[in-house]
């Protein structure tokens, strides 16, 4: 076999600069003697699925089940902790990361932050139940909830530019966190339960917003109205 290859004469200099196009057709020699590497076709922008539905669903379920014990209707169980960490926490955190990739500042900020909120709450409850951490005193919890009330207020300031359903959801979140923060500071069970009920209502509003966003996207029309942003309503 090697004799056949050695018998082939070496190509002339002009043949070295000739090229065969990837489609098999011969082309003229390259001007500078260097073959051109074909560029891959430009990637056409593809539609990225919105993580809002997952994030809102995780927020709704985590907020509902996480605050239900504080209403006095049910007791706090192991399910409360796992839902807080895995669904309210991890699922929202994943949705927040995807929102960054999708270019949604509001979704990335809110989902990531509230995901970490529930991971903190759930982990603290879990370590307290294992007697690794001392129980959290009501004043420290009040400051924690107060800071999150401020954060929710910042989010609420942006919701009029988005839609009415989200405005109601975040507004109820602000009110509920505020009531629970004051209830923690004053050790007032009535205020704490009021805040818990407001957050349960917030979760219901988030569930509606989730269903509206999911169905409207699936059917490509308005199945459940979200409410036009305030600026568009004025125009």
N, C-alpha and C positions, 0 to 999 in steps of 0.2 A: 504494500500500500504506500509506503513512503517513497518508492521510486516514482510513482505517478506524480506526487507533489513536487519532487525535486526536478522533474522534467519540465515543469511549467515555467516559462520564462518570466522574469521579473517585469512588472508593469513599468511603462514609461512614465516620465515625470508628469505629463499631462493627464495620464490615466489615474495617477494618484489623487489628483485634485477633482476628478470626476466623482459624481455621487449618484447613488440610486435612491430615489425618494421612497419613503415607507410604503407607498402604494404600489411599488414595483416598477414605476416608469423611470427611465434614464433621464437625467437632467444635465444641463451644462455644468462644466467645472465651476466650483466656487471661486469667486474673484480672489480671495486671499488664501486659497488652499485649505481652509478650515471648514469642516462640515458643520452645517447648521443643525442644532438640536431643536426639533420641533417643540414649540410651547404647548402645554396642555390647554385645552379649551377653557375659557373663563367660566368659573363656577357661577351659575345663575343663582341669585338669592332665593333661598327656599324659605317657605313659611315655617316659623318655629312655633310649636304649640305653646300656648300660654300656660304658665304654672299657677295662674290665679285660682282656678277651680280647686286644685289640690290644696293650695295654701289656705284658702278660705274654709274648705271642708275641715281641714285639720284644726284650724283656729276655732271653728264652730263647735266641733265635738270636744276638743280639749277644754274650751271655756265652759261649755254646758256641764260636762261631767266633773270638771274640776271645781266648779262653784256650787253644784247641787248639794254637797254635804253642808255647806255654810248656810243654806236656806233652812236647814233643820228637817228636811224631808227624809233624807237618807244619811247613813253613817259613812265615814271615810273608810274605804277598804283598799286592798292591794290593787284592785282594778283602777282606782283613782290615780295611784302612783304610776302604774304602767301606761295608762292613757296619757297622763301628763308628760312623761318622758318620751315615749315612742311616737305618739300621734300628735299631741299638741306641741311637742318639742322637736323630735327628729324630722317628722314629715314637713313641718313648717320650715325647718332649716334647709331641707332639700329644695323646697319650693322657692325659698329665698335665693339660693345659689342659682337656680334656673332662671329666676327673675333677673338676676344680674346679667346672665347671658342673653336674655331677651331684651335687655335695655330698659326694664321697668324700674325706675328709681323708687317709686312708692312701694311696689311689691317686694323688691329686694330688701328695702329697709324694714318694712313692717313685718314680713314673714320671718326674716332672719332674727330680728330683735325679739318678737314674741315667741319664736321657737326657743331662743335662749332663756327667755323668761320662764317658760314651762319646764325646761330642763333643770333650771335652778330650783324651782319650786318642788318638782318631783324628786330630784336628788336629795334636797334638804329633808323632805319628809321621809324618804327611804333611809337615809343615814341616821335620822333622829329615831326612827323605829328600831334600828339596830343598836341604838345607844352609842353610836360612834360620835354623834354631835349632841350637844345640849339642846333642849327645846328652845325655839326662837322666842324671845320676849316680845310682847305686843308693841313696844315702842320701836324696836328695830324693824319689825314687820311693817309698821306704819310708815317709816321712812322709805322702805323699799317700795311700798305701794304708792307713796307720794311721788317718788321719782318717775315711776311708770305712768302715773297720772299726767305728769308734765309731758312725757314722751307721747302719750296718746293724744294730748292736746295739740302737739305739733303736727301729728298725722291728721287730726281733725281739720286743721287749718287748710290742708290741701284737698280735702274731699269735695268741697263745693265745685272744684274744677273737674271732678271725675264723674260721679253720678250720685243721685239722691239715696239709693239703697246703701251705698258705701258710707255716705254721710251719716245716715241713721245708725248704721252698725258701729262706726267709730265713735259717734256721739254717745251712744249707750255705754260703750266701753269706758269713755272718759268719766261719765257719771258714776258708773259702778265702781271703778277703781278709786275715785275720789271718796265715795261713801265708805268703802272698805278701809281706806287709809285713815279717815277720821275715826271710824269705828275702832281701828286698831290703836290709834293714839289715846283715845278716851276709854278704851276697853268697854265699848258699848255694843252689846250683842244685837240690839235693834238696828243700829246703823250698819253693822256688818252684814246682817241678813238682808237689809234693804239693798246694799251694794251687791250682794250675791244674786238677788232677784233681778237687778238691773243687768248684771252680766249674763244671766240666763236669757233674758230678753235680747241682749246683744248677740248671743249665740244663735237664737232663732232668726234674727235679722241676717246674720251671716249665712245661715242655711238657705234662706230665700235668695240672697245674692249669689250664692254658689249655684243653685238650681237655675236661676235666670241666666247667668253667664254660660253654663253648660248647655242648656237647651237652646238658647239663642245662637250659640256657635254651631251646634249640631244641625239645626234646621235653617240656619242662615237667614233668620228673620226674628222679629221680636215675639217671643212666646210669653215671656214674663218681662214686664217693663222694669228697667233699672232707674228711670228718671233722668231727664236731661241735666247736664251740668248747669250750675247757676248762670255762668256767663253766656251760654248758648240760649238759655231761657230768656235772658234779658234782650238778646239780639233778635 
